[in-house]
Amino acid sequence: MIPFNKPYLSGNETNYIKDAVATGKISGNGYFTKKCHGFFEKQYGFYKCLLTTSCTDALEMAAILIDIQPGDEVILPSYTFVSTANAFVLRGAKLIFADSRTDHPGIDEDSIEALVTSKTKAIVPVHYAGVACDMDKIMALSEKYNLYVIEDAAQAIDSYYTGKDGVKRALGSIGHLAAFSFHETKNIISGEGGMLAINDKDFAERAEIIWEKGTNRSAFFRGEVNKYGWVDVGSSFLPSDIIAAFLWAQLENLKNIQSRRLEIWNTYHSKIEQWANSNQIDLPQVPGYATNNAHMYYLVCRDLEQRNELIAYLKSNGISAVFHYLSLHKSEFYQANHDGRSLPQTDRYTDCLVRLPMFFELNENEVIHQIKLFK
């Protein structure tokens, strides 16, 4: 069986974990945590980074930082993972779900403005499959209506957006805040793990306090205060330095990992195009303003029946292909709170999208075996 995902170890993960243990500092914010922070800030231009135990935690920190209160409205896509929504529900926000684009599962940027009300506090674009939303449109709405933008960049490490000004920017560096995931299914992994990227410097000091359980402990260890105490709300959002050590080994191999994933993605894309067209199946689209980080390769079938038949067919031939998100606006938990609007593209992707295996060690024979089935 070709699995849907297989975590890739670059070689130094366990060595660096041993090094972390040897330092005697295996709690949060140690040597490897600081190395990871420095890498991300230099490589992608984030003002400040804080590793977290998950992308979920990073989103929850973002919701605290923008001071979400009961009754505030947050606009987000319905076609996303539940963490995107939970972070704001936990603070009492009302979710306003937007539909997906016709050509891509990401949020329909042109539908957002009609959803803005006097209670809207934030827009949360999700860069689905690591492909950028149209951030010029979203940031223009942010400026027009004085809204925060929190990029859900869980799948978007090492992916970029080129704006109308011609400047190429890393995803996660454009909104006020951004959240990343290093879950084992992502390009760069630490098992479980995430990161909050802070681009508005006004949030930087408070973010560190929230990260450290609501204390100014980090400032104390830098010698900036002579004692530390409880100064704000917060939680234990920072990960062990053991997790950061694993992540650092991945970051050292970022270029190699990304290169191999792109090879697999491009092979899929070129070899099954004819079969997809003849079967009325859509392939992934990457807009001209976006880059492709090869986080996933997906197909959009013409209907639910075809999708189910394809998954069953691949499984019978030893290939684990899976569907993805279920529409959040129709979820058992939240459907009673949805305003009743129809979100047809969201429901189409829920019914029709299927993801093919995508991982670093997917070898040529395994890729070719799959492609031969698409005839």
C-alpha positions as CSV (number, residue, x, y, z in Angstrom):
1,M,0.0,0.0,0.0
2,I,1.3,3.5,-0.9
3,P,0.4,5.6,2.1
4,F,-1.2,9.0,1.9
5,N,1.7,10.5,3.9
6,K,5.0,9.4,5.4
7,P,7.0,11.7,7.7
8,Y,10.4,12.4,6.3
9,L,13.5,12.5,8.6
10,S,16.4,14.3,7.0
11,G,19.1,12.7,9.2
12,N,20.0,15.0,12.0
13,E,16.7,15.0,13.9
14,T,17.7,12.5,16.6
15,N,21.3,14.0,16.8
16,Y,19.9,17.5,17.5
17,I,17.4,16.1,20.1
18,K,20.4,14.5,21.9
19,D,22.2,17.9,21.7
20,A,19.1,19.6,23.2
21,V,19.0,17.1,26.0
22,A,22.7,17.6,26.6
23,T,22.3,21.3,27.2
24,G,20.2,20.6,30.2
25,K,17.6,23.0,28.9
26,I,14.8,21.0,27.3
27,S,11.8,23.2,28.2
28,G,10.7,26.0,25.9
29,N,12.7,28.9,24.4
30,G,16.0,27.1,24.4
31,Y,18.9,27.0,22.0
32,F,17.1,25.4,19.1
33,T,14.0,27.5,19.6
34,K,16.1,30.6,19.1
35,K,17.8,29.2,16.0
36,C,14.4,28.4,14.4
37,H,13.1,31.9,15.3
38,G,16.2,33.5,13.7
39,F,15.9,31.4,10.6
40,F,12.2,32.3,9.9
41,E,12.7,36.0,10.6
42,K,15.7,36.2,8.3
43,Q,14.4,33.9,5.6
44,Y,10.9,35.2,5.2
45,G,11.0,38.7,6.7
46,F,8.6,38.2,9.6
47,Y,9.1,40.9,12.2
48,K,9.0,38.3,15.1
49,C,8.4,34.6,15.3
50,L,7.3,32.4,18.2
51,L,7.2,28.6,17.9
52,T,4.1,27.0,19.4
53,T,3.0,23.5,20.1
54,S,0.6,23.6,17.2
55,C,-0.9,25.9,14.5
56,T,-4.0,25.7,16.6
57,D,-2.2,27.4,19.5
58,A,-0.8,30.1,17.1
59,L,-4.3,30.9,15.9
60,E,-5.6,31.0,19.5
61,M,-2.7,33.4,20.4
62,A,-3.7,35.6,17.4
63,A,-7.3,35.7,18.6
64,I,-6.2,36.9,22.0
65,L,-3.8,39.5,20.5
66,I,-6.5,41.2,18.5
67,D,-8.8,41.1,21.6
68,I,-11.7,39.1,20.2
69,Q,-14.7,39.7,22.3
70,P,-18.1,38.0,22.4
71,G,-20.2,39.3,19.5
72,D,-17.2,40.2,17.3
73,E,-17.5,38.8,13.8
74,V,-14.7,37.1,12.0
75,I,-14.8,36.3,8.3
76,L,-13.2,33.0,7.2
77,P,-13.7,30.3,4.6
78,S,-16.0,27.4,5.4
79,Y,-13.6,25.1,3.5
80,T,-10.9,24.9,6.1
81,F,-9.8,22.9,9.1
82,V,-11.8,23.3,12.3
83,S,-8.8,25.0,14.1
84,T,-9.3,28.1,12.0
85,A,-12.7,28.5,13.4
86,N,-12.2,27.2,17.0
87,A,-9.6,29.8,17.8
88,F,-12.2,32.5,17.5
89,V,-15.2,30.6,18.8
90,L,-13.3,30.1,22.0
91,R,-13.1,33.9,22.4
92,G,-16.9,34.3,21.7
93,A,-16.7,35.4,18.1
94,K,-19.5,34.9,15.6
95,L,-18.2,33.2,12.5
96,I,-19.1,34.6,9.1
97,F,-18.3,31.9,6.5
98,A,-17.3,32.8,3.0
99,D,-17.5,30.6,0.0
100,S,-14.5,29.2,-2.0
101,R,-13.4,30.3,-5.4
102,T,-14.6,28.4,-8.5
103,D,-11.0,27.8,-9.6
104,H,-9.5,27.0,-6.2
105,P,-10.6,25.9,-2.8
106,G,-9.3,29.1,-1.2
107,I,-11.6,31.9,0.0
108,D,-13.5,33.8,-2.7
109,E,-11.9,37.2,-2.1
110,D,-14.6,39.0,-4.2
111,S,-17.3,37.8,-1.8
112,I,-15.7,39.2,1.4
113,E,-16.7,42.8,1.3
114,A,-20.4,42.0,1.2
115,L,-19.9,40.1,4.5
116,V,-18.4,43.0,6.4
117,T,-20.5,44.7,9.1
118,S,-19.9,47.1,11.9
119,K,-19.1,44.1,14.1
120,T,-16.5,42.6,11.8
121,K,-13.1,42.5,13.5
122,A,-10.9,40.3,11.3
123,I,-10.5,38.4,8.1
124,V,-8.8,35.0,8.2
125,P,-7.7,34.0,4.7
126,V,-6.5,30.3,4.4
127,H,-3.7,29.7,1.9
128,Y,-5.1,26.3,0.8
129,A,-2.5,23.9,-0.5
130,G,0.1,26.5,0.1
131,V,-1.3,28.6,-2.8
132,A,-1.7,32.3,-2.0
133,C,-5.0,34.1,-1.6
134,D,-5.2,37.4,-3.5
135,M,-3.7,39.4,-0.6
136,D,-3.9,42.8,-2.4
137,K,-7.7,42.5,-2.3
138,I,-7.8,41.3,1.3
139,M,-5.4,43.9,2.6
140,A,-7.3,46.7,0.7
141,L,-10.5,45.6,2.7
142,S,-8.4,45.6,5.9
143,E,-7.4,49.2,5.3
144,K,-10.8,50.3,4.1
145,Y,-12.7,48.9,7.1
146,N,-10.0,48.9,9.7
147,L,-9.9,45.1,10.1
148,Y,-7.2,42.7,11.2
149,V,-5.9,40.1,8.8
150,I,-4.7,36.8,10.2
151,E,-3.2,34.5,7.6
152,D,-3.8,30.9,8.2
153,A,-0.6,29.7,6.6
154,A,-0.7,26.2,8.0
155,Q,0.1,24.7,4.6
156,A,2.0,27.6,3.2
157,I,5.6,27.4,4.4
158,D,8.1,28.6,1.7
159,S,5.3,29.9,-0.6
160,Y,5.0,33.4,-1.9
161,Y,2.7,36.1,-3.2
162,T,3.6,38.8,-5.8
163,G,1.4,41.9,-5.4
164,K,0.4,44.5,-7.9
165,D,3.5,46.5,-6.9
166,G,5.6,43.6,-8.2
167,V,7.1,42.8,-4.8
168,K,7.3,39.1,-3.9
169,R,6.4,38.4,-0.3
170,A,6.4,35.2,1.8
171,L,3.0,34.0,2.8
172,G,2.5,34.8,6.4
173,S,4.4,38.1,6.2
174,I,1.6,40.1,4.7
175,G,-1.2,40.1,7.3
176,H,-0.9,41.5,10.8
177,L,-0.4,38.0,12.2
178,A,0.0,34.5,10.7
179,A,-0.1,30.9,11.9
180,F,2.0,28.0,10.5
181,S,1.8,24.3,11.1
182,F,4.7,21.7,11.4
183,H,2.4,18.8,11.8
184,E,3.7,15.5,10.4
185,T,1.6,15.9,7.3
186,K,3.2,19.3,6.3
187,N,6.3,20.0,4.2
188,I,8.5,20.9,7.2
189,I,7.6,18.9,10.3
190,S,8.2,18.5,14.0
191,G,5.5,15.9,14.7
192,E,3.2,18.4,16.3
193,G,4.2,22.0,16.2
194,G,3.4,25.4,14.9
195,M,4.5,29.1,14.8
196,L,3.0,32.5,15.2
197,A,4.4,35.1,12.8
198,I,4.0,38.7,14.0
199,N,4.2,41.4,11.4
200,D,2.7,44.3,13.3
201,K,5.4,45.3,15.8
202,D,2.7,46.6,18.2
203,F,1.8,43.0,19.0
204,A,5.4,41.8,19.5
205,E,5.8,42.4,23.3
206,R,2.4,41.2,24.3
207,A,2.7,38.1,22.1
208,E,5.7,37.0,24.0
209,I,3.9,37.5,27.3
210,I,0.8,35.5,26.2
211,W,3.2,32.8,24.9
212,E,4.8,32.6,28.4
213,K,1.6,32.0,30.4
214,G,0.8,35.6,30.7
215,T,4.1,36.4,32.4
216,N,7.1,38.6,31.5
217,R,9.4,35.7,32.1
218,S,11.3,36.1,28.7
219,A,12.0,39.7,29.5
220,F,13.3,38.6,32.9
221,F,15.7,36.1,31.4
222,R,17.0,38.8,29.1
223,G,17.7,41.0,32.1
224,E,15.1,43.6,31.1
225,V,13.2,43.4,34.4
226,N,14.5,42.3,37.8
227,K,11.7,39.9,38.5
228,Y,8.8,38.4,36.5
229,G,5.1,38.0,37.4
230,W,1.6,37.6,36.0
231,V,0.9,40.6,33.8
232,D,-1.7,39.4,31.2
233,V,-3.8,36.5,30.1
234,G,-1.8,33.7,28.5
235,S,-1.1,30.0,28.4
236,S,1.7,27.6,27.9
237,F,1.9,28.0,24.2
238,L,5.7,27.4,23.7
239,P,7.0,24.0,22.8
240,S,9.8,22.0,24.3
241,D,13.3,22.7,22.8
242,I,13.3,19.0,21.8
243,I,10.6,19.8,19.3
244,A,12.5,22.8,18.1
245,A,15.6,20.6,17.7
246,F,13.7,18.2,15.4
247,L,12.4,21.2,13.4
248,W,15.9,22.7,13.0
249,A,17.1,19.5,11.3
250,Q,14.2,19.9,8.8
251,L,14.9,23.6,8.2
252,E,18.5,22.8,7.3
253,N,17.1,20.6,4.5
254,L,14.3,23.0,3.4
255,K,15.6,23.4,-0.1
256,N,16.1,19.7,-0.7
257,I,12.7,18.9,0.7
258,Q,10.9,21.5,-1.4
259,S,12.7,20.5,-4.5
260,R,11.7,16.9,-4.3
261,R,8.1,17.7,-3.5
262,L,7.9,19.9,-6.5
263,E,9.3,17.2,-8.7
264,I,6.5,14.8,-7.6
265,W,3.8,17.6,-8.0
266,N,5.0,18.4,-11.5
267,T,5.1,14.7,-12.5
268,Y,1.5,14.2,-11.3
269,H,0.4,17.4,-13.1
270,S,2.0,16.7,-16.5
271,K,1.2,13.0,-16.7
272,I,-2.5,12.9,-15.7
273,E,-3.7,16.0,-17.5
274,Q,-5.1,14.2,-20.5
275,W,-6.9,11.6,-18.4
276,A,-8.3,14.3,-16.1
277,N,-9.7,16.3,-19.1
278,S,-11.3,13.2,-20.6
279,N,-13.0,12.4,-17.3
280,Q,-14.1,16.0,-16.5
281,I,-11.8,16.2,-13.5
282,D,-10.2,19.5,-12.6
283,L,-6.5,19.7,-11.7
284,P,-5.0,22.3,-9.2
285,Q,-4.6,25.8,-10.4
286,V,-1.9,28.2,-9.3
287,P,-2.7,31.9,-10.0
288,G,0.0,34.0,-11.6
289,Y,0.5,36.0,-8.4
290,A,1.3,32.8,-6.4
291,T,4.1,30.2,-6.1
292,N,3.6,26.5,-5.5
293,N,5.2,24.9,-2.5
294,A,3.9,21.5,-3.5
295,H,2.1,20.9,-0.2
296,M,-0.5,18.7,-1.8
297,Y,-1.7,17.4,-5.1
298,Y,-5.4,17.2,-5.4
299,L,-8.1,16.4,-8.0
300,V,-11.6,17.9,-8.2
301,C,-14.0,15.3,-9.5
302,R,-17.3,16.2,-11.2
303,D,-19.5,14.8,-8.4
304,L,-19.5,12.8,-5.2
305,E,-20.2,9.5,-6.9
306,Q,-17.1,9.9,-9.2
307,R,-15.0,10.9,-6.2
308,N,-16.0,7.9,-4.1
309,E,-15.4,5.6,-7.1
310,L,-12.0,7.0,-7.6
311,I,-10.9,6.7,-4.0
312,A,-12.2,3.1,-3.9
313,Y,-10.4,2.3,-7.2
314,L,-7.1,3.6,-6.0
315,K,-7.5,1.8,-2.7
316,S,-8.1,-1.5,-4.5
317,N,-4.8,-0.9,-6.3
318,G,-2.8,-0.2,-3.2
319,I,-3.0,3.6,-3.1
320,S,-4.3,5.6,-0.1
321,A,-6.0,8.7,-1.5
322,V,-8.3,10.7,0.8
323,F,-10.9,13.4,0.7
324,H,-10.3,16.6,2.7
325,Y,-12.4,19.1,4.6
326,L,-16.2,19.0,5.3
327,S,-18.0,22.3,5.1
328,L,-17.8,24.0,8.5
329,H,-21.1,25.9,7.9
330,K,-22.9,22.5,7.8
331,S,-21.1,21.0,10.7
332,E,-23.0,19.5,13.6
333,F,-21.5,21.9,16.0
334,Y,-22.0,25.2,14.1
335,Q,-24.8,24.8,11.5
336,A,-27.4,26.3,13.8
337,N,-25.4,29.5,14.1
338,H,-24.8,29.9,10.3
339,D,-26.9,32.6,8.7
340,G,-28.4,30.2,6.1
341,R,-26.4,31.5,3.0
342,S,-25.7,28.9,0.4
343,L,-22.0,28.2,-0.2
344,P,-22.0,26.1,-3.3
345,Q,-18.3,26.0,-4.1
346,T,-17.5,25.0,-0.5
347,D,-19.9,22.1,-0.8
348,R,-18.5,21.2,-4.2
349,Y,-15.0,20.8,-2.8
350,T,-16.4,18.9,0.2
351,D,-18.0,16.4,-2.2
352,C,-15.5,16.3,-5.0
353,L,-11.9,16.9,-3.9
354,V,-9.5,14.0,-3.4
355,R,-5.9,14.2,-2.4
356,L,-3.2,12.0,-3.8
357,P,-0.2,10.7,-1.8
358,M,2.4,13.4,-1.4
359,F,5.6,12.9,0.6
360,F,9.3,13.3,0.2
361,E,10.1,9.5,-0.1
362,L,7.4,8.8,-2.6
363,N,9.7,7.2,-5.2
364,E,9.5,7.2,-9.0
365,N,8.1,3.7,-9.2
366,E,5.3,4.6,-6.8
367,V,4.5,7.7,-8.7
368,I,4.6,5.9,-12.1
369,H,2.4,3.1,-10.6
370,Q,-0.3,5.7,-9.7
371,I,0.0,7.5,-13.0
372,K,-0.5,4.3,-15.0
373,L,-3.8,3.8,-13.3
374,F,-5.0,7.1,-14.7
375,K,-5.6,5.8,-18.2
